[in-house]
Amino acid sequence: MRHNVAPEPVIMLRNTNLNLLRTLHVLLQEAHVSKAAQRLHITQSAVSRQLAQLRDIWQDELLVRNGNVLIMTPKAEMLKAKLDTLMDDFDLLLAETVFDPENWFGELVLSSSDYVAQYVMPDVCKRLSKQAPNLAVSLRLWEPEYIHRLHELNIDIASTMLPHKPDGISGIRIGADHSVLVMHQSHPLASKKHVTVNELIAYPHIKITGGADKDTFVDDILRQQDLQRRVHLRVPFFNAALSHLQVFDGLMVMPEHIAESLGDSWNIVYKPLPFNVEENQYWLIWHPKYDNDIRHKWAREQVKDAIAHCESSIQL
C-alpha cells in the first residue's frame, strides 16, 4: 500500500546569506569542520557557527558524529547531490569567459558618417572578418540625436565628432583636428592664401547633414558679428556634396583630415577659416552596459586599432 508522504517544506532563503550554501557544500564534501575552514579561509569557530545556522535553516543535524568522523544525514546526502550540480553551474557562471572571436556568431552594429563608412570602415570590416569570420557587421549612418538612444537603436559602437564625451556615455578619444574651408580648384578664392570673413559669406555654402554636426559653429560665430552665410544646398553625404562643389562656386566647411584625404580624389583645395575655432574631438562611443562585455571590449579594440592604422582616418 502507498502512503501519502508530506512534501518537503520549502525553505525560504530570502534573508539568508547565500555564502552559507558554499559553506554547506564544502562541509558536506569534507565532513570535517577544520578542513572546511581551511578551504573557506575562515576560522574553525566561524564554520561551526555557520553549521549551527544551517542546521536551524534545514531543521536537520546534517552532519552527525560517528566515532572520530562526521557522517551525513539522509537530508544532507540529498542536499549534497543538488549542491554538487548547483555549485558547478555557479562556478561556471562566475568564471571568466574565454572568448574566441572565431566562434562569435552574431551581429555588430557600427554607426558613423558616410565618409567613415566609405573610407575607414572597409579597413575595420577587413580586420573583423579576418578574426571573427562568423560575425555579421551592419553599418548605420550616424545622426547627432542618436547620442542618448544607443541602447534603443541597438548601436554597439559609434564613431562621431563631439566637443567632449557626454555624461552617461562610455567612450575613448581617437583623435583631433580643425575644420577648414573647402572649394573647387578653379574657385575665385582658390589662389588666395587666406580668406576673409566677408569673402566667406559672399559665396553660397554646401552643408553636410549626415553624421555629426560639422559646421554649426560657423553660423554661431557669424551671428556674433551680425553676419550670416547662405546655405545653398544641404546633403547627407560627402561625395554628393563634393560632386555639387565641382559645378558652381560654392564653399564647404569640413574637418581637415577629411579635406586632405578627399583631395586625392576630387579637384579641391582648402584654406584656414578666417576666425579661431576649437579643435574637433573624435570619439568611439558606446552604451555603458557594454563596458565589461568581453566581446564588445574585443570589438572596440579592433575598431580602434583599425582606425589608427587607416590612412584616411583621424589620428591622435
Beta strands, then each sheet from edge to edge (+ up, - down):
strand 1: 63-66
strand 2: 69-72
strand 3: 106-112
strand 4: 135-141
strand 5: 157-161
strand 6: 170-177
strand 7: 179-184
strand 8: 205-208
strand 9: 231-235
strand 10: 251-255
strand 11: 268-272
strand 12: 280-286
sheet 1: 1+ 2-
sheet 2: 4+ 3+ 5+ 12- 6+
sheet 3: 9+ 8+ 10+ 7- 11+
end
